[in-house]
Amino acid sequence: MITYTYRYKLKPTKQQIRQFEQYLDICRSVSNYAHAERKAWLESRKSRVDCCSIVSEYIIPANTPFPSYNIQAKALTEAKNKLPHLKLVNAQCLQQVLKRLDKAWNDFFKIPQRGFPRFRSKNRFRSFVFPQLGKNCLDQGKVKLPSIGWVRIRQSRPYPVGFEPKQFQIVRKASGYYLMISFQSSKKVPDPIPGKTSIGLDAGIESFVATPTELIKSPKFLRSKLRTLKLLQRRLKKKIKGSNNWLKLQSKIARFHEKVANTRRDWLFKLAHYICDQANNIFGEDINFKSWSKGMFCRQSLDSGIGSFINKILPFVCWKRDRFYLKVEQNFSSQECSNCGAFTGKKQLKERVHHCQFCHHTESRDTNSAKILMQRGQVAVGHTVTRGLQAGDAGSPDSPSKIACGGDATGFRQLSLFELVGSQ
């Protein structure tokens, strides 16, 4: 089963915008009330039976069950008789709100890394879902939302052929409202199998990623525009908080960040397609990029988006283009020579050139690591990896390491953004 999610920008009328805001407000109030009910039940079970808690708590009988999704969904149906404004929202949208809250609570108890669920303010609740759609809900340039009607969209690309729409999600962003359509097909696609040509990717420091023959640098999406952001935030500081001018500047800063994020995402997808054009097998590093976002290179890693590229974007593009993608062990990749396989010892972070004291092979440290990752990936999938047998063979034209890498093993070139975009 294949599922695609297409995003289109909505062009609603003023009446439809008011309906969207009404949906968001009511869904947010239901979510916060259900969260408060669960939290109160949990707080009432903290104190012992023979003593009182220091803080005030709700007194809930001991035989009262935990307010799970089924209990709260049943209570929501009964609450519509007392609160008529709940009937203004599609019933399935409210059920999806309770399901989203239930998932957040389950993840908190099962996944140690997840934090405790919290109440949602107006800026933290920005979407609602229609899980079931009517017949003939898609048309050229417009869609039919349940209980709202036809809404115009900016159809930037055609609907996929052979897929059926299964779900609508309305998302409010700084630049307007967007529609996320989930298309689904019953066809099954086999996983990609290893091919003949291979390439390794090393997540570098002075470059975004390195291949066996190239260093690809990031355009520094946010860092190159920090001056503009600094001026906007300086103007915001002088405004009265909550005033109309303060809200206008807040909206302008939000649109600025959205534009930077869209530019970064577009470049990452183009880079993923460029890498898929070069080889059938792509091997990346198995790195925990969360640690990168907390170290000395936190701004650089977050600005480049290396974590989302390695873990999400590149695997999706490889699957879509039938390329084999695999993560391999990254430890000691910079301490091994790609030409002779010798262990050269630990290098300092400032040493960006690899020099082998055994075969005297010299090249960029990142491209050498990319070749090591490529060789490890080839061994993992069952391919034969050939290295130079002698140190004197490293510089010869018929060096086995050069044949495996498909090019000059001692040289590399810088790849500019214009070359990358122009190659698509």
N, C-alpha and C positions, 0 to 999 in steps of 0.2 A: 504494500500500500504506500502510495506516494502522497505527500502533503506539501503544497506550496502556499506561501502567504504573500499576497501582492498588496502593495500599499498605494493608495490613490488619495489625492488631496480633494477634500469636499468643497463644494461651492454652495453652502446653504443660504437660505433667506434669513431675514431677521427673526421671523417667527420660528424657523427651525433651530436657529441658534438659541433662542429662549427655551425651546424644548430640550436641547442638549444640556443646557445648564441646569434645567429642572431635573433631568435624569441624574446628572452627576450629584446634585445636592441631596436628592432623596436616597440614592444608592450609598452615598457617604454616611448619611445619618443612620441607615440600617446597619452598615458595617460597624460603625462606632458603638451603636447600642448593643449589637451582638457581642462585640469584643468586650464591652463593659460587663455584660452578663457573665461571660466566661471568666473574666478576671475577678469579679466579685465572688464567684463560686470557689475559685482557687484561693483567694485571700481568706475566706471563711474557714478553710481547712488547715490553716497554718498554725493557729494557736492550739495549745493542749486543752484537754477537757476540763482539768482541774484548776485552770488559771486563765486570766484574760490577757489579751495582747496589749502592747503599749499603744499601738496605733488603733484608730477606730476601724471597724470592719462591719460588713453586712452580716446579719444573723440569718443564716440559711439552715433549714432543718437538715438533720444528718441523713435522712432517707431521700433527699432530693438528688436526682441523678445529675451527672455533668451535662450541661447544655450542649449536646453534640449537634451536628448538622441536621439530623432528622427531627430532633426536638425543636430546634429553632425554626426550621422550615414550616413545621406544623403550627408553631406559634405565630409565624408571619402571616399565614392564611387567616388565622383568627383575628389578628391585629388590624386587618383591612376593614373589618366591620366597625372598629372603633376609630380608626384613623383613615378617613376617606382619601387623603392626599396620596396614600400608598397605591391607590388604584390608578393614579395617573401614569405610573411606570409599568412597563411590561413585566408580567409576573416572572418570566424566565430570567430577566435581567437581575431581579432581586435574588433569585435562587443562585445565580452565578456569583453574586456578591458573597453570599454565605459560603459557597464552595471555596471561593478564594480565601476567605478568612479561615475556614477549616483546614485548608492546605497549609497556611502559614503556621497554625498552631501545631499541626502534626509534624511539620519540619522542625519546629523548635524543640519538640521532645525527642525526635529521632536523629537529627543532624546536629552535632555539637557546635559547628561553626555558625549556625543560625542564631540570631538574637531574638529576644522576646518581642512578639508582635506589639505594635503601638497604634495609638489612635491616629486617624488620618485627617489632616487639615485640608483646606480647599486646594492648596498647591500640591498636595501629596496624593490626591485621588483624581485621576485625570482620564479614566477610561471606563467603559461599560460594554457588555458583550450581549449579542443576540445569538444564542446557541442553535436555534432552529429558524430556518428561512422558509418563506413561501415559494410557490411555483412562479417561474418567470420573473425572478427578482432582479435580473441583470438585463440592462439594455445599453445601447450605445450612448455613452456619456452620462448615464444616470443609473441609480440603483434604488430598489424599493426596500425601505427599512420597515420591519414589523411595527405596527401601531403609530408610525410616523409618516410614512408615505414615500413618494419618490423624491430623491435628493440628487442634485446634479453633482458630478465628479469631474475632475480633470483627468481624463483617461490617457495617461502618459504611455501606456502600452496595452495591446489587446489582451483579452482574457485568454487563458491557456485552453487549447483545444483538447477535448477528451477528459476534462476535469469538471467536477460538479462543485458549486459553492456550498460549503457546510456551515460557515460561521462568519458573522460580521462583528467587528470590534471598532468602536468609535474612540479615537484617541485625541485629546486636546493637547496641542503643543503651542509654543510661543508664536509660530507663524500661522496658526489656524487649526482647523479640525481635519483629521485624516481618517480614512477608512481602511482597515486591515481585513482583507478577504482571504479566508482559508479555503483553498481548493484541494479536492481530494480525488484520487484515482485508485481503483481497485487493482491496477496492474502492479506486479512485483518486479523489481529490478535487481538482478544479482549484484553482489559486491564486486568491485573491480579486482582484477587479478594482476600480479606483477608482470611487467613488460620487459623489454630489452634494455632501453636506455634508462639511466638513473641520474638523480641529482640530490645533493645534500644541502640543507639549509642550516646555517649557524646564526643564531641571534647575537649580533655583535653590539659593541658599545659605541665605537666611532661610526658604525654603519648600522642601518636597520636590520638587514639580513645579508649574509654572504653566501654565495654559491661557489662551486669550485673554480669559477673563472671570473666572477664579478663581485663588486661591492656595491650594494644598493643602499643609498642613503635616504633617510626620511626627510621630507620637506619641512619638518618642524612646524606643524600646523598652528598650534597655539602660541608657541614661543616667538614666532615671527610677527604675531599680532598683539603681543603683550602691551605695547605702547598704547594702542587703541583701547584695550580693556582697562588699562590703568587710568586713562583720561576719563572714561565713562564712570568708573568707580569713584574717582575723585569728585566728579560732579554730583554723583549720587549722595556722597557724604554730606554735602552742603544743603541738600533738600530736606524739608520737613518730612519725617517718616509718616507714611499714610496719605500724604497729599497727592493731588493729581499729577504734579510734575514728578514726584517720587515714583509713582506707579508707571508713568510713561518711561522713565529711565530704566526701571526694573524690566519692563517689557523689551526695551531696546537691548539690554545686556543679555536677556534670555535668547533673543533672536540672534545675537552675535555668537553665543555659545552653540546654538543649533546649527548655524552656518559652518562653524569650524568642525563640528561633529560630522556633518554631511560631507564636507570636503575630505575629511580623513577616511570615512567609510568608502567613498567613491574611489579614492586612490588605492586603498587596500584591496578592493575587488579587482581593479585593473592590474595590480601587481600579482594577485593570485592567478589570474588568467595568463599573464605573461610567463609566470613560472611553469604553468601547466603546458605551455607551448614548447617548452624545452625538453621535457623528458616524460616517460611513462611512469616511472617510479619516483616518488618524492619522499625523502626522509628528513624529518625534523627532530628537534631536541625535545626530550621529555623533561621539561623544566616547570617548576612551580613559580609562575610569574607573580603570584601574590607577594612573595618575598622581595621581588624586584620593586614593587610599588611602595615598599617601606624602607628601602636602603638609600644609599647616596645617589642612586640614579632614578629616584622615584619620579621626578618631573619628566625626565627624558622618556622613561618607559610608558608613563601614562599619556604623554603627549603623542607618542608614536603609535600607540595601540598595538604593541607587539603581542600581548597576551591574547586579545581577541582574534588577531590574525592567525596565530599558530593553532589555537584551540578551536576556533569556530569557522572563520571565513575560509581559510585554506582547505580544511577538510571538506567543507560543503562544496566548494568549487571543484575539488578533485573528484568527489563523488558525482557531481553533475556532468563532468567532462570525461568520466571513465578513466581516471588516473588513480594509481595505487598510492595510498598515503599511509605512512607508518612513522611512529615516534620511536626513536632508539635512545639508548643510554648515552648521556652527554658527558659523564665524568671522565676526566683526563683526556678529553679530545684535543686540548691545546698542548698537551705534553707528549704527544706521539707524532712522529714524523710520517707524513703521508707518502713519502718517497721510499723509505727503507723500513718503516715500521719500528724504528728504535725509540726508546723512551728518553726524551731529552731533558727531563726534569721540570720542576715547577717554574713558571714565569710570573714576574710581577705584572700588575695590571697595566702599568705604563709601557710595558714591552709589547709593541704591536707588530713586530716582525718575528717570524719563526726562522731560526737558524739551527740546523742540525750539525752537531759536532762530529757526527760519524760519516755522513755522506755529503756534508757541506751544502745541503739543499736549503735555499733561502726563498721565502715568499711571505706574503701577508699572513699574519696569525689567524685571521678569520677565515680566509680561503683554505688554509691548511686544515682547520677544524671542520670546514664543510666537506672536504675530501674524506676525512676520517669518518664523519657521520655517514657519508655515502657508502664507504667500504663496510661499515658495520651494518648498514641496512641491507646491502647486497648479500652479506653473509647470513643475515636473519631470514631472507627470502630464498636462500639456497643458491645464489649466484656465486661464481668463482671470482675471487678478488686476487689480482696479480700485482705484486710490488717489484721494485728493482732488486735484483739479486746481489748486486755489488754497488759500492758507493760510486765507482767510476761510471756506472751506467746511468746515473741520475741525470746527467746533462746530455746524453746522447739523443738523437732524433727519434730512435725507436724505443725509447724508455717505456717499459710496461705501465708505469704510473701515468704517463701521458696518454697512452692508448685507453686506459680505463676512464680517465677524466674527459676524454674527447676534446683535447685542446692543449694549449701551452700550459704546462704544470708549474712554470716558474713565474708567469706573468698574469696580471689581471688589469682590468680597466674600470674606471669609475662610470657608473650608469646614472645619467641625469634624469630628472623628472620628465623633461620634454621628450627624451628618447623613449621613456617608458610609456607615456601617454600616446605618443605617435605610433608606437608599435601595435596598438590595438586596432 
